Amino acid sequence: MNRYKLAIFDMDGTILNTIDDLANGVNHALASCGLPVRTVDYVRSIVGNGIFTTIKLCAPEGTDDKKLAELHAEFAPYYEKHRTDNTRPYSGVPELIAALKAGGVKTAVVSNKSDTSVKPLARQYFPGLFDMALGVTPGTEKKPAPDMVNIIMDTFGAAADETIYIGDSEVDIATAANAGINCISVTWGFRTRQNLAASGAETITDTPADVFKIICPDKN
């Protein structure tokens, strides 16, 4: 028997390494508006709460709402065009998701990206591997609110103790807690093991194989 019926994955930093394309998009917006750009490492350290928050944290302190709106207006079409320039799945992750599906586990992905980005990225890099992909839509609160997780749990009729969340950041830890489900925090993404531990992570793994062992212990 599997330990869990449903595995819900974060996208950025968990299944896809999107950091270069995200940083390029943010820096394109900053430069277009005459503002100083940020390093990739800085963007990596703050991404996770949605692009509006990322842009606000990358802009100079005190940047007003009008300028932030201009930055987002520059970012959105650029990222739409360039979001797959450098983005790639993390090694072993497609195989992990395929193994979970083969083992009878439902698989889903949730992200603070817009739903119009999440669905095509999931289809492009993980064709046929996710039973459901969901990003932010009007009326749906972004993570760490549990809205998207709850929608997926309801869709598959999965109880809290039948569901596991896999993510790479403090946002994911809080999302799982708000949904009342267990969380696996991974170290290959945008935060370090030390960051995850300081954010209250209870289960930290270093490889996709370790994730599979937790979800499907009887198949190892």
N, C-alpha and C positions, 0 to 999 in steps of 0.2 A: 504493500500500500504506500502511495505517496504521502508525504507529510502534509502537502498542500495541494489544493485543487486548482488554484489560480495564482499565477506569477505576474505581477505588474512591474514593469521596468520604467525607470526614468530614461530620457533620451540623451540629452547632451552630457557627455562625461561618463555615461554608463554603457550605452550600446554604441554610440557614435562619438568619435573624436571630431568635434565641430569647432574647436577653439580657434584655429587659424582663420577660418571663414568668418566666424563671429567677430574676431578682433579686426580683421580687414574691413568688415562692414562698419563697425563702430568708428574706426580710424578714418574711413572714407567720409563718414558723416561729420566727424570733428574737423577734418581738414577742409571740407567743403564750406564749413561755417566759420573758418578762420580761427579755429581753436587748436591747442596743442594735442597731439596724439598720445596714445597710451601704449605701453609695452604689452606683449602677449601675456606675459606672466601676471601683470596687473589685471587684465581682463579675466584671465583664468581664476584669479582669486576672488572675484566679486560676482561672476555670472551665476545664474541659477534662479533668480527671482523674477524673470521675465525681462524682455528687452527694454521696456520703459525704465525699469529700475537700473538695468545695466548702463543705459545711456546717461541717466542722472548721475550715477556714481563715477562715470568716466569723464563727464563734463566738469569744468572748473567749479569749485564750490561757490554757491550763490547764483549759479546760472538760472535765469528766470524761466517761467513756464513757456513763454513764447519761443524762446530759443530752444528749449528742450523739444517742443513740438516741431521746430524746424529740423532739428537733428534727427528726430524719428522719421520725418518726411524724406530726408536724405538716405537714411539707413534702409528703409523698407524696400524700395525698388532695387537698390544695389544688392542687398542680401538675397532677394528673390532671384536675381540673375546669377549670383555667384555663390550660392549656398552649398554647392557641391564641388567647388574648385579643388578644395583640399580635404574635404570631409571623407572619412573612411570608418568602417566598423572597427571596433577594437578586436584584436586577435583573440580567437576562440569564442567570441560572443555569438556569431551566427550558429556555430556548432552547438553551443549551449542551448539556445532557443529551440533549435531543431530537435535536440535530445529531449528537452522538456515536453515538446509536443508529441514526440514519439512515445513518451512515457505516460501520456494521458493527461498532462497538465495544460490547462488553458493559459494562453500567453497574451499579454497586452502591454501597450506602452502609453504613458501619459507624459505630457511636457508642458512647460510654460511658454513654449512657442505657440504661435497661432495654429489653429487646426488646419489651415490651408498650407502650412509648411510641414506639419507632423505627418499627415497622411501620405503625401508623395514621398517624403524621405523614408518612411517605413516601407512603402512599396518598392522603392528603388533599391534599397540596401538589404532588405530582408523579405524578398518576395515570397509570399505564402506562409511566412513564419509567425505572423501575429494574427491572433483571432480578432483583435480590436486595437485601433490606434486613435488617440484622442488628444487634441490640444485645446487651447483656450478658445472659447466661443462666447458670443454675447450671452450674458446671463449666467455664465459659469465662472466662478471665482478661480483665480490661479492658485497654484500651490504656494504655501503649505495648507491652504484650505483643502478639505477632503473631497470637494465636489466631484472632480473627475474620477477619483478612486471609487467613490460611492456609486457613480453611474456604471462603472465597469463591473463592480461587484454585483449590483442589481441585475445587470444584463445577463450575467452568467449564473445567477442564483448562488453566489459563493458567500458563505458566512465569514465573519472576521477571522475566526480561527482556522479557516480554510484558505486564507489569502496571505501572500507574502509580497512585500514591496522591496525592490532592489534599486538602490540609488547611490550617488557618489558625493552627496553634500549634506550640509546641515538642513537645507530646505527639504530634502527627502526624508531625513530622520523625523522632522517635525510633521511632514505630511502623513507619514505612516502612523505616528502617534495620534494625530488628529482624527485619523480614520479608525483607530483602535486595532491596528494590525501590526504584525511583526515586520521588522526591517533588516535587510542585509545591506551593509555599507561596503562599497568596493573601493580599493585603493588605486586602481589604474586610471581613475578619472581626474577631476579638477581639484580635488582636495587631498591632502596628505593623511596618513594614518593618524598623525597627531591632531590634525584639525578635526577629524571624525570623532576621535575619542573625546576631545574637549567639548564636542557638540552633543555628547551623550550616546554615541553609538554603542550598542550592546553586542552586535555581531559584525565583525569586520573581516573581509576576505580579500585575498590577493589575486585569485585567479577565477576564471569562469568555471573551471572544474570544481573548485571549492563550493561555488554557489549550487551546482548540481547536486553535490553530496548532501547539502543541507535540505534541499527541496525534495529530493528523491533518494533518501538514505538506503532504501532496500534494493536499489538498482546499481549500487557500487560494488 
